[in-house]
C-alpha cells in the first residue's frame, strides 16, 4: 500500500511539473494568451519584456525544479519551487490587503496546496539526503 501511495504521489508531482513547464513555455510562445489567462492585460515594450521574462522564469524554474527533484531523488530541488509558490501566495495576500487588488482565494489555495504537496514529496520521495 505504501508503495502505491508513493507512486501516486510521484505521478501527481510529475504532472504538476509538466503543468508548470507548459505554462512557462506558453509564456515564451504566446504571451498575450498567457497574460489574459492570468487576468493580466498584455503589455507592450518594456512591460511585455518583463511579463515574458519574469513569468516564464517563474513557471519554468518551478516546473524544472520539481522535475529535477523527481529525477535526481534529491530533496533540495523541491525547495525553490516551494518558496516561489508560497511567496506568490503571500504576495497575492499582501496585494489584496494593502493595494486594493482583487482577492484570489482559489489561486492562493492552489499555490499553498501545491507548495505543501511538494514539501510532502520532499520528505517522502527522495532516495538520498
CORKABEL-V968428 format. One record per run of one state. SS is the DSSP state (H for helix, E for strand, L for the rest). FROM is the first residue (numbers start at 0). TO is the last residue. Records with the same first field share a line. If there is no record, write none. Layout:
SS=FROM-TO / FROM-TO
This chain:
L=0-0 / 29-29 / 37-43 / 72-72 / 74-74 / 99-103 / 124-126 / 128-128
H=1-28 / 30-36 / 44-71 / 75-98 / 104-123
E=73-73 / 127-127
